[in-house]
Amino acid sequence: MNIVNIQKLYCGENPRELSPLVIAYIGDAVFELFVRTIVLSKGNAPVNKMHKRSREFVKAKGQSDIYFKIEDMLTEEEQSVFRRGRNAKSHTMPKNADLMDYKHATGLEALFGYLYLQGNMERLTELFNKGVLNDEEN
């Protein structure tokens, strides 16, 4: 089963009606899968090396940086989803993350989760490519 078919298994509430932290939860997993796929595409390597390569993208600072690369591309609806995620009241924060980086990372994850649950893989891929792949190519 490919990722699009897996995504179509979700037939619950409209993602706009879900808690921003719930859509960030799924967005975190989607983002991680995209990053790991890119790292794997660079070739077979020991898992610890692959983890180190992906860590820069999936940590709060990396995700915050990616947001700022794509923010001008976002539609009003996408900006609204991002803001909901960014402004959500989380009761935890990683000990090595700046608060604003963490909030921007949560917003980005919410955006990715929202697009995934909407079934908008084309847009999700477009934003990911702009935010991540352009750096990887350099």
N, C-alpha and C positions, 0 to 999 in steps of 0.2 A: 504494500500500500504506500503510495507516495504522500508527501506532506499536504498536498491540496486535499486529498481524500481524507486524511486524518483530520484536517481542519473542518471539513464538512460534517464530521461527527457531532460537533457542537451545534445543538439546535435549541439552546436555552433562551434566556432573556436577551433582549437587545443589549449589546455591549454598553450603550449609553445609560442603561438602567443599572448597571453593575457598579459596585464600589470601585473607585479609581485604584485602590490597592489590589483589588481582585484582578482587574485588567492588567495592572503592572506585574502581578504574579505570573500570569501566563506570558506576558511580554518579555519578562526576564528569561524565561525558558526559550522562547522563540529567538531572541537576540543571541543567547548563548549557542543555540544550535547553528545559527547562521555563522557566527564567529568560528566555531569549531570546524565547520565545513570548509571555511576559507583556510584555516590553519592546516587542515588535512590535505587540502588541494596543493599545498606547497611541498608535499612529499611525506613519505613514511618517516617517522622519527620516534625516539623514545617518548612515552607519554608525558614524562615530567617536562621535557623540552616543549612539547606541544602545549602543555598547560601554561608554561611561562610565556609563550607567544600570545596565547589568547587572553591572558590575565590583564594585559595593558588595555584591551578593549572593553572587557566586561567589568572592570572596577569602576567606581563612581566617577573618578576624574576622567577616565576614557570615555564613558558614556556622556558625560557633561560636554566634553569637547566635541563629540559627534553631534550633539544637539545643536551647538552653535554653528556647525557646518551646514546643517540642513534647515535651520529655522526660517530662512527666507523663502524656502520652497513650500512651506506648510500652508494649507488652506485654512480658512477661518475655523472650520470644524476640527481640523487636526490641532490647531493652536489651542482650541478650547479643551480638547482631550488632554493635551500636554499640560495645560495649566491645572486641570483637575488633579492629575497625577502629581505634579510638582507641589501643589498646595495641600495634598492629603496629609492628615495627621498620622504619621507613623510613630509607633511606640518604641522603635529600635533604630539604631544608627550604627554602622560599622565604626569601630574605634579608630581606624586610620583614614577616615574620610572627612573632608570639609563639608559642613552642613549644606552650603549652597550646591556643591557638586553632587551631594547625595540627593537633594531635592530635584535637581535637573535630571539626574540619572533615573529617578523614579518617574518623572514626567515622560522621559524617552521610553522607558519600559511600558508605561501606560499607553503611549501612542502605538508602539509596536503590538502590544496585546490587542488593542482596539482594532487595528487594521487586520490583524490575523483573524480575530473573531468575526469581523465583517466579511471575511473571505477575500479581502483586497490584497492578494499576494503580489500583484503587479506593482502597486504603489509601495508596499512594504519593501519589496526588492529594490525599487528605484531609490527610496530613501536610504536604505542600507548601503547600496552601492555608492551613493554620493558621500555618505558619512564615513564609510570604512574602506571601501576598495580603492578609492582615489589615493589614500595614504599608503595602502599596502603596495600599490604599484610603484610608488616613489622610493 
